[in-house]
Amino acid sequence: MTNPNGRDLVLTRSIAAYPAALYPARTDPDLLKRWFAPAPFTVSEAETDLRTGGATRIVMRASDGSEFQRAGVHEAMGFHEGWGRCANQLAERAAEL
């Protein structure tokens, strides 16, 4: 990702899975629900439109029942500790496929 200041941020994570398993885990709403939110959050709703310009909508639910929605066309991702946990969960789910 390139920010307005001209700096690049590149994050690399190796997951022991074939691309054929990772792609559906990232694009299939039912599979997204199984790993996308960092535990103990869950994904209560997931919608994806894989066409160019298509929208993605994900609703994460906290253990207290509060929900957080992310919607729109996803072009860039910020990194925080939760993404590391999500990557671990993705690796676990991909290993099951």
N, C-alpha and C positions, 0 to 999 in steps of 0.2 A: 504494500500500500504506500502511496506517496502522499505526504501531507502538504499543505500549502507552503510550508517553509522549505520544501525541497528535500526533506529527509525521507529515507526509505526505512521501513520496518519489515523484516522478513523473519517469520517464525516457522521453524521446521519441526515436525513431529513425525517420527516413523512409527507406523502401526503395522504389526505383523498380520496383514490380511491382503487378499487379492483385491484389486480395484473393482472387480465384479461384485464383491461383497460390500465394499465401502460405498459405492455409488448409490445403490438402493437404500442403504442405511441412512444416507444423507438426503435422499429425495423422496422416499416413500413415507407418507404421513404416519402410517401404523408403526413403522420402524423408528421414525423420529421420536415418537412418544416413548420409546423404550430407553433412550439414552440422552436426548438433547439437553435436558435440564440437569444442573449439578445437584446430586442428592443432598438433602432430602426433598428437594423440589421434584415435582412430577410435571409431565406435559399432559394437560387435560384436553387440549384441542390442537390439531396441526392440519394445515392445508398448504399445498404447494402447487404452483402452476409453472411447469418447467419450460414453457415457451419463452422466447426472448421478450423481456419486459414483464414477464409474469410475476404475480404476487406470491408472497409467502406470509402465512399467518400462523403464529405459534402462541399458545396461552400456557404459561407456567403457573402451577399452583403450589403455594407454600403449605407447610404442615398445618398452619392455622386456618387454611381455607382461602386466604387472600390470593388473588390472581393478578398476573402481570402479562399483558399482551404485547407482542412484537409483531408488527405488520409492515408490509411494504416490500419493495424490491431491494433485496440485500446485495450490496455491492462491496462492502468492506466490513471487516470485523475488528473490534477492539479486543485486546487481550487482558484477561484478569484471571485470578486463581480458578474461578468457576470453569473456564474453558479448558484448563488442564484436567479437571475432574471429568468434564464432558468427554474429552479425548480418551481418557481411560475407559469410560463407560462405552464409547463407540468401539474401542478395540475389543472389549469383552463381548459386545453384541455381534460384531463382525466375525469373531471366532466361533460363534454359535451357528452362523449361517452356512 
